[in-house]
Amino acid sequence: MILYKIINCCEPRNETATGMLGGEVQPDFAISDVNASEFDAVVVVGGSGSPKYLWDDTQLRNLVRDAYADGKVVAAICLSPVVLARAGILTGKSATVFPSTDAVAELTKGGCNLQSVAKKASHGGDELVEVSVSH
């Protein structure tokens, strides 16, 4: 069994990050304090806060670009594939995104081959959307 340590990053570091369902996490580092070479993967979480807090984050886009250039696993969930599109790593790639009008437009603008949602399943009344991007 392979175990990975999950590092939580956000800006600014001293603020607790709160998810759309109320979950809270204290970030380990600010995005500006991490280097893609120190990690095996970068996963950008989604949710309703993604457009407000993540889509325009230049430091996050730089981290995503660096990780991708280093051949690392780069993934995004729900609305956050927009971060990957804005980072320029989805051009010519196939991907999915939570089907909001703005998110779909951003992936299209980023040169992505937008695919239908690969998989939907019911889980406690919430929809799970699988996002897949190949390197």
N, C-alpha and C positions, 0 to 999 in steps of 0.2 A: 504494500500500500504506500502510495506517495502522498505526503501531506504538504500543503502549502500554507504559508502564513499570509493572511489577508491584511493588507495595510490600507487604512482609510485615509484619504486625502481630500482636502477641500480648501477653499479660500474664504476667509482667513482662518488660520489654524486654530485660534483660540475660541472659535464659535462652534457650539454643538450643531451638528447637521440633523435636521428633522425631516423624516420621510413623509410622503403624502398620507400614510396611514397612521402617523404619529410616532413611529419608531425613531429613536434617537441614537446617535453615535458621536463620540468625541474623536475627531480626526487625530491620526498619529502624526501627520505632517501636512504642511501646506503644499499645494501642487508645485509651487515655485521652488520648494526645497528638495524635490525628488529628481532623479535622473533615470531615464528609461532603461539604461544599461544595468541598473541594480535590480530589475524585476524580470520575471519570466513572462508576465502578461499585464495588459492594462484593460480593465473592464469598466466601461462607463455606465453607471446605473441609470435607470430611467425614472419615469414617473412624471407627475404633473409639474414638478419644479424644474424639470430639465430645460424647457425653453427659457425660463427666467434666469436660472443660475448657471447653466452649462453651455448652451448653444453659442453664446458670445464670448466664452472664456478663452482668451488667446493663449494663456499658459497651458490650459488643458489641451488645446489643439496642437500646440508645440510638442507636448508630451506624447500625444497620440502619433504625430508624424515621426518623432524620434523612435518610438517603439516599433512602428511599422517598418521604418528604414532599417532597423536592427534585426528584422525578421521575427520579432516577438509576436505572440498572440495578442490581437487587438479585437475587442468585442464591445458591443453596445446593446442595451436592453431598452425596449419600449420606444420612447421618443428620442432616445439618445443617439441612434445612428446618425442623426443630423450633425452631431459633433464630428463624426467620422467623415461625413460628406463635406462639411466646412473645412476640415483638415486636409481635404483633397485626396484621401486615400480610397474613395469609392468610385473614382472615375473608371468606367468600363467594367465595374464589378457588379455582381448580382447581390441584392440585399432586400430585406424587408424592414418595415417600420410600423409602429402603431399608426393606424390609418386616420390621422388628423390631416386636414387640408394643408396646413402649414408644413407639417413634417414631410408629407408626400411631395410638396412643391420643392422643399429644400433638397431632398434626395435627388429629384429629377434635375434641379439646377446644378447639383454637384456631379452630374454626369453618370449617376448610378443607373443600372438596369433594374428598375424597381420590379420586384416579384410579388406575387400574391403572398399573403401570410402563409408561411410554410406549415404551420401547425397551430391549431387552436384547441384548447381543452378547457373544461370547466373545473374550477378549483375553488370551492367555497364561495361561489357566486362571482368570482373574478375571472377575467379572461387572461390566459397566459399566451403570450405571443413569442414565438421562437424567431430569433434573428440569426441569420447565418451569412457570413462574409468569408469568401476564400481569398487567400493571399495571392 
